[in-house]
Amino acid sequence: MPRSDCAVGFRFAPCIARRPERWRRGAQCRRDRAGVFRRFRGTGRLDRTQRRGWIARCPRSRLAGGDRADARGHRLRSGKRSTRTPARLAGVTATVLQRLCARRLQDVERARAERPLDDLVGAVRQMPMRPYERSLAEQIRAAGNEGRRAIIAELKRASPSAGLIRDELDVPGRVRAYRDGGAVGFSILTEPHEFLGSDDDLAAARETAPDRPILRKDFVIDEWQLWETRVLGADVALLIVSVLGDRLARFLEVARDAGLEALVETHDDAELDLALESGAELIGINARNLHTFETSLEWVEQRIGRIPADRIAIAESGIRGTDDMNRLAAAGARAFLIGETLMRSDAPGELLRTWGARA
């Protein structure tokens, strides 16, 4: 069984962290982060000079096996910055995924202190059942039965691979365009550090499209986040196998208990094996390696046919248009999660119609 590759680490940018970011909330942090993305827009991965001082990584934890004892002793858990540089860490450099998980771990710990798990569970127990039309699995099946292409349209401002994609974003307007274009559901980024997402984006999408399924796109590392996902108004949680490892089955169980569907995201064969063994219905294969952020549609083509017909195979990342979707569909994909191409378009609804999302 694969273990999680998500280590506890810490990342900061001297050019934006003039004082600890935990003291700088809201719009100020977002503006500073957006400035960094603009600075490096189009450069892809940063060169050695740009990376210097960006990453200071704490020792690896055993989060995959559910043992959080190691992590509790780390300096990042106490809010203290590591003074060690990558060179002083014997040349060990955190991957993009490890940095994302480390930052999200800090966020979750602060949020849990403000709202305990019992409060979230109690709130979910008082919520009505999700309506049938907000099932992503059912929307994908309906699109297939009607001869439409099942596209999950993503909303994100930035990414580690692309930098800043769209600074000023009219969330309700773009969600309406996605809905009118025939998207079967929406993927909303809520990760704030690298993708510049927020819970407010999800709330705006929910208010704009109350009858469509919403996938909360984030890095789930703690069961608390699943209950939070439902409280925020999402219908589907993203469970990344390279983050959860052997904890996947447990997180699927919690997601069901919270009234959520789960999209289980895989990349390699071992992760796909674990997803299939877990009984997950929605299984995605990400063309992007989350450790290097390199993308290969051929990688997806070679693996997506392994997902049986009684599951729903979803191709994720790197999809640019009809030709890409045709080749992936021929390999076995039943739905497509598309973000950057739609986000860069000034007419995403028309683009979706061109792709066949609406009959």
N, C-alpha and C positions, 0 to 999 in steps of 0.2 A: 504494500500500500504506500502511496506517495505521502511524504510528510509536507508540511507547509514550508514554503521558502520565504515567508514574510518574517523578517527579523525585526526586533525592536531597534530602532535607530533614531537619529535626530538630524535634521537638515535646516540650515538657515542661510539666508543671503545677507552678507554684511551691508549691501547697498540698500536693503529695505529694513533690516532689523536694527535700526538706530537705538531702539530700546526694546525690551522684550515684547514680542507680539501679543502675549497674553494681556499686556496692559493697553494694547491699541486695538480696539474692537471696531467692527462694522465697516463703514464706508472708507475710513482712513486706510485700513489694511487692504481693502479691495483696490483702492486707487494706487497704492504703492506697488502691489503685486502686478497690476495691469501695466504699470510703467516698466517693470522688469520684462514682461512679455514683449512689450513694444520694442524694448532695447535689443532683444535677441530674436525678433520676429524673422522667420525665414531661415534662421541659421541651423535649425535642426538641433543636433546634440551640441552642447557647449564645448569649446576647446579647453585645453588644460588651464590656460590663464583665466578663463571665465569661470571654470569650475572651482578654482582655488578658494578655499574658505567656505564653500557651499555645503559640504557634507562633513559631519562629525558623527560617527556611528558608534553606538554602544554595543556591548557584547550580544551575541545572538541569544534569543530566548527559545523556550520550548512551547511556544504558543500553540503549535499544531496539535500537540498531544493533550492540550487542555491544562497543562501545568504552567501557571502564571507566577510561580514562586520566584523564578529567576528575574522576571521583569520587574517585580515589586522593588527590587533593590537598586534599580538603575537610577542614575541621576535625573534622567528626563522625567521619571515618575515624581520626583520631588520638585520639579520645575527649574532645576539648576542646569545651566548650559555646560556642555562638555568643553573643556579648553584644549582637548587633544585634536590635532589636525590629522588628515588622512595619512600623512607621512609618518606621524607618530603612532598610528594604528597599524604599523607593519604593512602598509600598502593595501589594506583591505578597504574596498570602496563599496558602499551600499548600492544596490540596484534601484531603479526608479520605483519598483513595486515596494521594496523594503522601506524606502523613504516615505512613500505614501502611507503605508501601514503604520509607521512610527508616528507620523503626525496625527493620523486618525485615532490612534490609541490615546494620545494626549487629549484630543477633543472629547472622546467618549468619557474619559475619567472625569473631566471637568463637568460634563453634562450630567453624568450620573450623580455627582455631588449635589447638583441643583434639583434634579428630579429622579428620585430612586426608582428602581425597577418596579416595585409594587404599585407605585402611582400610575406608571404606564400600563401595566397589566390591568389595573382596575378601570382605566379609561377605555381600553379596548373592549373589555367585557361589557361595557355600557353601549358600545357602538352597534348599529344594526349590521346585519350580514351584507356583504358587498353584493350589489345587483348583478344579475347574470351577464348583462352586456359589458361589465367591466372585467370579465375573464379574458386574459390575453390568449389563452389556449383556444377558447371558443371563437374569438375574433379571427385568429389565424385560420382555424378550420372553416369558418364562414367565408373568408376571402377565397380560399381554395375551391370551395364548392361553387362559388359565384364566378370563378374564372379570373379573379383579381390577384394581383401580386401582393403578398402580405409583407408590408414594410412597417417596421417600427422606427419612427422618426425621432431622432435624438436632438436634444437642445443642450448646447454647451457653449461657453464663452471662449474656452481655451483648452489646451492639452499639453502635456510635456513634449510630445512629438511635434506638434504644429505651432506651438506658441499661442499668441493671442489670435483668435479666429474672428471674434466680433465683440468689440468693446461695449458699444451702446446696443442694448438688446431689448426689444419690445416683446416680452414673453407672451402676453395674451395674443398679440397680433400674429406671432409666429405659430403659436399653437392653433389658432383658428385656421391659418394657412395649411398647416399639416392636416388638420381635421377635414377641411374642405377638399384637400387633395386626395383623401382616401386612406390615410395612414391607419393601420389597425390598432395602433397604440403609440404612446409617447415614452421616450426614455429621457428622464430629467436628471442631469448631473447635480448633485448636492455637495460634492467634495470641494471645499473652499480654497485649498492651498495651491494646487496645480491646475485645477480645472475652473477655478473662480465660480463654482456653483454655490447655491444656497438653498436652504429650506424655503425661503420666500419664493424662489422660482417654482418649486414644486407646488406651493400653495396657489400661486397664480395660475399654473396650468390646470390644477384641479378645479378652480373656480370657473375657468374658461371652458373646460370640457368635462362636465360632471358625469357624462355617460360613456367615457372612453377609459380603457385601462392605462394606468401609468406605472412604469417601471422606475423605481428609485435607483439611479445609477450611482453607486458609492462603493466604498471598500468596507464590507461588513467583517468585523473582527471580534465582535462581542454580541451575545444574544440580546442585550439591551437595545441594540440598534434595530432589531427586527420589530420589537414592540413599538419603538419610536417611528419606524417606517409606516406602520398602520395608522398611528395617531396623526401623522403628517398628512394622511390622505392618499398614500400610494396603494396600489393593488398588488404589485409584484416587487419582490426583493431580489437583488443580484447576489448570488453566492458564487464566489470565485474559488475554484478548487485549489489553485496555487497559493491562495491565502489560507484556506481552512484546512486543507489536507484531510486527515482522518476524522476531523470534526464535522465533515459535511453532513452525514446522516443525522447527527444531533441538530444541526442548524435547520435542516429540512423539516424535522419534527416540530421545532419551535415556530418556524414560519407558518406551518399548517395550523398550529394552535393559535397563532395570532390572526388567522384568517387571511393569510397571504398566499399567493402563488409564488413560485421561486424559479428564476432563470438560473440554471447551473452553468457557469461558464468554464470551459476547458480550453486547453491549448495543445497539449501533447497526448500521446496514446495512453500513458499511465493515468493522466487526469480524466480522460474519456472513460477508461475502464472503471474508475471510481464513480463517476457520474452515472454510468449505466447500472452499476451494482446498487447504487443508492435508490433506484426506482424513480428518479426524477423524470417528470414529464417534459418539461421545457429544457432542452440541452443546447447550449450554444458552443460553437467552436470559434475562438477568436483568432483572426489572422495575425493579430499583433502579439508578439512576445512581450509580456508585461515587464520583463526584466531588462530587455534591451530596447523595446518599443520598435523593433524592426517588424515589417509587415510582409506577409506572403499569402496571396490567395491560393496559390498552388498547394500550400500546406493544408488549407481547409479542404480543398478538393480531394486530397488524398485520404482524408479521415471522415468526412461528414457522412459518407455512405455507410459507415459502421453503425449509425444510429438507426434502430429499427423503425418500421412504419408506424408502430403504435406509440411512438414518442414524437415530439415535434423538434425537428432539427433546424437550428437557427444559425445563419452565417453572420459573423460580426466583424466589422472593421475593414477598412481598405476598399470598400465597394464604391466605385465611381459612376456606374451607370448600367444601362440595360445589358450590355455585353457581359459585364462581370456577373450580373444576376443570372443570366442565361446559363453561363458555364457552371455556376454554383448550383443552380436548380437541377441541371443535368446530373450533377454529382450526388444530389440527394437533399439539398436545402429546401425547406418549406417556407421559410421566412427570412427576412434580411433586416439587420439593425444597421442603420445608416446615419452618420452624424455629420462629419466635416463637410461632405459634398453638399448636403442640404443647408448647413449653416452658412456656407459661403455664397449660396444662391440668394439673389434678391427677389426671386419668385419661386419659393419652395413648393407652393401648392401646385403650380403649373408643372414643375419638374416631376412631382409625384404622379400627376395625371399622365405625363409623357411616359413614365415608367410602367404604367398600367395598374397603379394602385386603386384607381376608380374605374368601374366598368363603363 
